[in-house]
Amino acid sequence: MEDERKDYQRYISRLSKHEISFSDMGDYLVSQFSNVDNYATDFHTFTLNGSTIGVENDLLSEALKSLTEKKREIILLYYFMDMNDTEIAEMLKLNRSTVYRHRTSGLAFIKEFMEEHTE
C-alpha cells in the first residue's frame, strides 16, 4: 500500500510540473477556452450581391450608411469580401482606377466621420 501511495505522489508531482493555473495564463490563452454568442441583433447588416455582411461597430455602420451606394459597395467588397480592385472593377463593370478612387475617398470619409463622432 505504501508503494502505491508513493507512485501516486510521483504521478501528481509530474502532472503539477506541466499544469498552469488559469490566473497565470494570459488573456489570449484564456479566451481560446471561451465562447461568445453572436446574435443578429448585435450587427448592422448590409446586403451585397446576395450575401449578408454584418458590421458590429455602430459608428462604423453609421459611417457606411452615410456613403454613396457605390462607395459603400466597393468598401464592403474590398474589406469584407476580400476582393481586390481588379476583381471589383470586373464585377461592377468599372475601371480599376475608378474603384481605387472610390475606395480611397470612401475610407477618407469614414475616417473623418468617425473622428467627428468620437469627440
GROMACS elastic network, one bead per residue, 0.5 to 0.9 nm:
[ bonds ]
;  ai    aj funct       b0    kb
    1     4     6  0.51909   500
    1     5     6  0.64765   500
    1     6     6  0.88759   500
    2     5     6  0.51577   500
    2     6     6  0.63740   500
    2     7     6  0.87238   500
    3     6     6  0.50732   500
    3     7     6  0.60966   500
    3     8     6  0.85084   500
    4     7     6  0.50771   500
    4     8     6  0.61038   500
    4     9     6  0.86076   500
    5     8     6  0.51046   500
    5     9     6  0.61866   500
    5    10     6  0.86721   500
    6     9     6  0.50809   500
    6    10     6  0.61953   500
    6    11     6  0.85401   500
    7    10     6  0.51562   500
    7    11     6  0.61368   500
    7    12     6  0.86848   500
    8    12     6  0.61788   500
    8    13     6  0.85154   500
    9    12     6  0.50800   500
    9    13     6  0.60459   500
    9    14     6  0.86191   500
   10    14     6  0.61860   500
   10    15     6  0.86544   500
   11    14     6  0.52089   500
   11    15     6  0.63309   500
   11    16     6  0.87193   500
   12    15     6  0.50747   500
   12    16     6  0.61131   500
   12    17     6  0.87921   500
   13    16     6  0.51747   500
   13    17     6  0.65451   500
   14    17     6  0.54433   500
   14    18     6  0.71244   500
   15    18     6  0.54653   500
   15    19     6  0.63616   500
   16    19     6  0.50710   500
   16    20     6  0.80140   500
   17    20     6  0.82717   500
   20    23     6  0.83283   500
   20    24     6  0.65587   500
   20    25     6  0.71237   500
   21    24     6  0.52270   500
   21    25     6  0.66757   500
   22    25     6  0.51777   500
   22    26     6  0.81307   500
   22    29     6  0.88033   500
   22    30     6  0.68671   500
   23    26     6  0.78503   500
   23    30     6  0.88889   500
   25    28     6  0.81069   500
   25    29     6  0.63855   500
   25    30     6  0.66245   500
   26    29     6  0.56287   500
   26    30     6  0.64847   500
   26    31     6  0.87360   500
   27    30     6  0.51106   500
   27    31     6  0.59517   500
   27    32     6  0.87224   500
   28    31     6  0.52433   500
   28    32     6  0.66625   500
   29    32     6  0.53225   500
   29    33     6  0.72768   500
   30    33     6  0.55391   500
   30    34     6  0.70702   500
   31    34     6  0.51967   500
   31    35     6  0.78694   500
   32    35     6  0.78936   500
   38    41     6  0.84045   500
   38    42     6  0.67089   500
   38    43     6  0.85467   500
   39    42     6  0.54104   500
   39    43     6  0.74480   500
   40    43     6  0.56707   500
   40    44     6  0.81036   500
   40    45     6  0.83639   500
   40    54     6  0.81722   500
   41    44     6  0.75438   500
   42    54     6  0.87018   500
   42    55     6  0.85292   500
   42    56     6  0.62327   500
   42    57     6  0.89736   500
   43    53     6  0.88596   500
   43    54     6  0.52283   500
   43    55     6  0.52138   500
   43    57     6  0.75950   500
   43    58     6  0.81769   500
   43    61     6  0.88713   500
   44    53     6  0.81801   500
   44    54     6  0.55213   500
   44    55     6  0.51289   500
   44    56     6  0.62743   500
   44    57     6  0.80147   500
   44    58     6  0.74331   500
   44    61     6  0.64050   500
   44    62     6  0.89801   500
   45    52     6  0.63481   500
   45    53     6  0.54625   500
   45    55     6  0.62444   500
   45    56     6  0.87376   500
   45    61     6  0.84702   500
   46    51     6  0.82783   500
   46    52     6  0.57276   500
   46    53     6  0.51112   500
   46    54     6  0.64344   500
   46    55     6  0.79133   500
   46    61     6  0.89513   500
   46    76     6  0.86125   500
   47    50     6  0.63623   500
   47    51     6  0.56343   500
   47    53     6  0.61892   500
   47    54     6  0.88272   500
   48    51     6  0.51413   500
   48    52     6  0.62453   500
   48    53     6  0.73327   500
   48    73     6  0.70885   500
   48    76     6  0.80270   500
   48    77     6  0.81504   500
   49    52     6  0.83596   500
   53    76     6  0.79723   500
   53    80     6  0.73657   500
   53    81     6  0.86868   500
   55    58     6  0.76347   500
   55    60     6  0.75225   500
   55    61     6  0.61469   500
   56    60     6  0.81713   500
   56    61     6  0.76166   500
   57    60     6  0.53739   500
   57    61     6  0.62225   500
   57    62     6  0.87353   500
   58    61     6  0.51862   500
   58    62     6  0.62227   500
   58    63     6  0.86708   500
   59    62     6  0.51210   500
   59    63     6  0.62260   500
   59    64     6  0.86533   500
   59   113     6  0.86018   500
   59   114     6  0.66041   500
   59   117     6  0.78048   500
   59   118     6  0.85931   500
   60    63     6  0.50271   500
   60    64     6  0.61555   500
   60    65     6  0.86040   500
   60   110     6  0.74297   500
   60   113     6  0.87785   500
   60   114     6  0.71728   500
   61    65     6  0.61326   500
   61    66     6  0.86331   500
   62    65     6  0.50404   500
   62    66     6  0.62756   500
   62    67     6  0.89666   500
   62   113     6  0.88664   500
   63    66     6  0.51014   500
   63    67     6  0.66861   500
   63   109     6  0.79231   500
   63   110     6  0.54884   500
   63   111     6  0.86081   500
   63   113     6  0.61732   500
   63   114     6  0.70544   500
   64    67     6  0.53613   500
   64    68     6  0.84399   500
   64    71     6  0.87025   500
   64    72     6  0.59240   500
   64    75     6  0.85981   500
   64    76     6  0.88333   500
   64   106     6  0.86454   500
   64   110     6  0.70889   500
   65    68     6  0.78100   500
   65    69     6  0.82684   500
   65    72     6  0.74863   500
   66    69     6  0.88325   500
   66    72     6  0.85670   500
   66   110     6  0.86591   500
   66   113     6  0.89101   500
   67    70     6  0.80763   500
   67    71     6  0.61922   500
   67    72     6  0.56997   500
   67   106     6  0.69299   500
   67   109     6  0.78341   500
   67   110     6  0.81295   500
   68    71     6  0.54135   500
   68    72     6  0.61175   500
   68    73     6  0.85353   500
   68   106     6  0.85994   500
   69    72     6  0.51453   500
   69    73     6  0.60225   500
   69    74     6  0.86296   500
   70    73     6  0.50999   500
   70    74     6  0.62174   500
   70    75     6  0.86892   500
   70   102     6  0.78643   500
   71    74     6  0.51201   500
   71    75     6  0.61665   500
   71    76     6  0.85380   500
   71    99     6  0.83775   500
   71   102     6  0.55136   500
   71   103     6  0.62829   500
   71   105     6  0.82346   500
   71   106     6  0.58253   500
   71   107     6  0.89984   500
   72    75     6  0.52019   500
   72    76     6  0.60532   500
   72    77     6  0.84928   500
   72   102     6  0.89673   500
   72   103     6  0.84212   500
   72   106     6  0.73847   500
   73    76     6  0.51895   500
   73    77     6  0.60761   500
   73    78     6  0.85356   500
   74    77     6  0.51497   500
   74    78     6  0.60462   500
   74    79     6  0.85624   500
   74    85     6  0.85280   500
   74    88     6  0.69700   500
   74    89     6  0.89899   500
   74    92     6  0.88336   500
   74    99     6  0.69011   500
   74   100     6  0.88678   500
   74   102     6  0.73045   500
   74   103     6  0.62058   500
   74   106     6  0.87327   500
   75    78     6  0.50893   500
   75    79     6  0.59155   500
   75    80     6  0.77240   500
   75   102     6  0.84002   500
   75   103     6  0.58423   500
   75   104     6  0.89167   500
   75   106     6  0.73024   500
   75   107     6  0.77967   500
   76    79     6  0.54741   500
   76    80     6  0.51431   500
   76    81     6  0.66017   500
   76    82     6  0.86823   500
   77    80     6  0.56927   500
   77    82     6  0.64629   500
   77    83     6  0.58083   500
   77    84     6  0.82015   500
   77    88     6  0.70304   500
   78    81     6  0.58818   500
   78    82     6  0.51824   500
   78    84     6  0.59453   500
   78    85     6  0.72807   500
   78    88     6  0.75715   500
   78   103     6  0.82701   500
   79    82     6  0.54932   500
   79    83     6  0.73953   500
   79    84     6  0.89475   500
   80    83     6  0.81542   500
   83    86     6  0.81307   500
   83    87     6  0.60218   500
   83    88     6  0.64237   500
   84    87     6  0.54282   500
   84    88     6  0.62808   500
   84    89     6  0.86373   500
   85    88     6  0.51134   500
   85    89     6  0.59957   500
   85    90     6  0.86256   500
   85    96     6  0.58544   500
   85    97     6  0.81024   500
   85    99     6  0.60888   500
   85   100     6  0.63674   500
   85   103     6  0.88142   500
   86    89     6  0.50454   500
   86    90     6  0.62651   500
   86    91     6  0.86403   500
   86    95     6  0.82764   500
   86    96     6  0.55347   500
   86    97     6  0.89119   500
   86    99     6  0.81932   500
   87    90     6  0.51932   500
   87    91     6  0.61847   500
   87    92     6  0.86552   500
   87    96     6  0.85629   500
   88    91     6  0.50323   500
   88    92     6  0.60200   500
   88    93     6  0.80605   500
   88    94     6  0.79895   500
   88    96     6  0.78050   500
   88    99     6  0.71758   500
   89    92     6  0.52947   500
   89    93     6  0.54688   500
   89    95     6  0.56617   500
   89    96     6  0.51850   500
   89    97     6  0.85388   500
   89    98     6  0.80297   500
   89    99     6  0.61760   500
   90    93     6  0.50084   500
   90    94     6  0.65772   500
   90    95     6  0.79838   500
   90    96     6  0.81442   500
   91    94     6  0.78879   500
   92    95     6  0.88753   500
   92    99     6  0.89949   500
   94    97     6  0.84281   500
   94    98     6  0.66161   500
   94    99     6  0.68998   500
   95    98     6  0.51901   500
   95    99     6  0.65363   500
   95   100     6  0.88436   500
   96    99     6  0.51196   500
   96   100     6  0.62798   500
   96   101     6  0.86712   500
   97   101     6  0.60926   500
   97   102     6  0.85786   500
   98   101     6  0.50431   500
   98   102     6  0.61067   500
   98   103     6  0.84662   500
   99   102     6  0.51740   500
   99   103     6  0.60261   500
   99   104     6  0.86083   500
  100   103     6  0.51163   500
  100   104     6  0.61402   500
  100   105     6  0.85285   500
  101   104     6  0.53523   500
  101   105     6  0.60815   500
  101   106     6  0.83298   500
  102   105     6  0.53102   500
  102   106     6  0.58474   500
  102   107     6  0.85080   500
  103   106     6  0.50653   500
  103   107     6  0.61365   500
  103   108     6  0.86250   500
  104   107     6  0.51099   500
  104   108     6  0.62020   500
  104   109     6  0.86425   500
  105   108     6  0.50056   500
  105   109     6  0.61921   500
  105   110     6  0.86610   500
  106   109     6  0.50577   500
  106   110     6  0.62114   500
  106   111     6  0.86281   500
  107   111     6  0.60892   500
  107   112     6  0.85456   500
  108   111     6  0.51318   500
  108   112     6  0.61862   500
  108   113     6  0.85093   500
  109   112     6  0.51421   500
  109   113     6  0.59545   500
  109   114     6  0.85248   500
  110   114     6  0.60339   500
  110   115     6  0.84745   500
  111   114     6  0.52807   500
  111   115     6  0.61335   500
  111   116     6  0.86274   500
  112   115     6  0.51314   500
  112   116     6  0.61479   500
  112   117     6  0.86690   500
  113   116     6  0.52601   500
  113   117     6  0.62968   500
  113   118     6  0.87318   500
  114   117     6  0.51874   500
  114   118     6  0.60586   500
  114   119     6  0.88354   500
  115   118     6  0.54161   500
  115   119     6  0.66571   500
  116   119     6  0.59839   500
